[in-house]
Amino acid sequence: MTVYEEAIRLTSRMTLTEKVRLLEYLSKALKQDIETEAYRHIPWEQFLDLTYGSLADDPIERNQPLHADVRDEIE
């Protein structure tokens, strides 16, 4: 039995609410897979143009002190 046939067999026993939840999950998963596949095939320059500034509202910060560590001198 294939995975598809097994899925059909299992969904035939599901309630309407469960089928709706499954359909929503599959829709989101399919959308994500399509977007991921699309990004794999675009030129890198176009990818940079699409993602440029995506962290503008959440800048990367370094939460470490700005002074150098005090260490023992080498003898």
Secondary structure, DSSP 8 states (H G I E B T S, - for coil): --HHHHHHHHHTTS-HHHHHHHHHHHHHHHHHHHHHHHHHTS-HHHHHHHHTTTTTTS-----S-SS--------
